[in-house]
Amino acid sequence: MKSISLAALAAALLLALSPAAPAVAHVVEAGADLRVTQTFAAGEVTLVIAGVAPLRVSAQAFRPVSLDLELRSLTDGSRSTGSVRAGREPALLRPGRAGPHELRVRTGDEVSVIPFRVLVPAGAWWTMMGDGAVLALGLLLVGGVLANRMSRLLVGTASAVASVAAVVMLLKPYLPPDQQTRAEPGRPYAQGRFSTQPARPATGAEFTLTLQLADGATGRPVDDLAVHHEALVHLVVTSQDGAVFRHAHPLRTAPGVLAVRLSLPQPGRYFAHTEIERQQSGGQLLTGAFEVSGTALPFSQETVVPRLTPAAPVAGSPVTIEIGTEGAIQPWLGMPGHLIVRSQDGAHLAHAHGTQTGASALRFTLTLPDPGRYLAWAQYTEGGRLMTRHFTLKVDR
Ligand SMILES: [Cu+2]
């Protein structure tokens, strides 16, 4: 019961101290599992992180994959290790104390480093109370989330709030000290630089696509990415003609550095579009291009004929796009369906979320700004498989 009253006290403090609640609240829901999707060469893996003491880390993947995990405190260097296989029981990791941590995730020779902050280790409220700096920071970070729960507290679900308070942990990249206290409403734009290793990838050969993010004002690495739609970054790679499409979630390998291994079947020019979202800021789209050499390898792309309303879409007004599916859809990246639409010239990329309509259809609504031909890909998970269906859209004036 003591923890409940402390939680209530903390929640009350949080209400007073959380002016930036909406910006924080969209990053992650307290009490909900934290989900971070990343694309390893071994396949797409969604890490699901729950609890704090211990931290329960499980993995979901379309293919069998096993991961070695190392949780490291950046405060005192203490470590906890474990391993997890996709679809199996979670690994249990034990953070030694509150504060910034890194979770290193390794499979094969790839390592991603996910920074986050453990705010309140269970059963250590008195420690927190004694640690003024950590407490103040924790209050600012969890403010929005707990404040949302306050009304629930008032209507009597105190235990729910207490459990939230006891296990609150935000998967929140740690910020350099001078940025921690600056809760500005909008951060400068990030500058993104795409590069490939090797510089000129060949068809069928694995290469690394790297995105380096620098702060538009300071030039320093951008390391305050918020998890949005279950990933730190969403990368879409498309061949200029739209025949080849990849949607990946690069690994954070160092502050401001995101990398993913790809292999592409067709030579020519490719576009890279990346969606990022910085803490306390809006979303941003970064665009790059690169060339692939070599000879074309066989590949195929599944297509679909969508139902459009109106049948002839017009620039500047919404079009509803309905895609038939074969069976029950499972959520992917937190949504039933995703629609990615690129203008022919690669200058415009839109990402819409779909709703399931009936047993076997997905519906998307979006507005395209300019007339022209657009390339579109609908993505959803069906029967444990990720489906990608391509179609084109002609938008009239
Ligand atoms: Cu994505």
Boltz pocket constraint, residues with backbone or C-beta under 6 A from the ligand:
constraints:
  - pocket:
      binder: B
      contacts: [[A, 229], [A, 231], [A, 233], [A, 234], [A, 235], [A, 247], [A, 248], [A, 249], [A, 333]]
      max_distance: 6.0
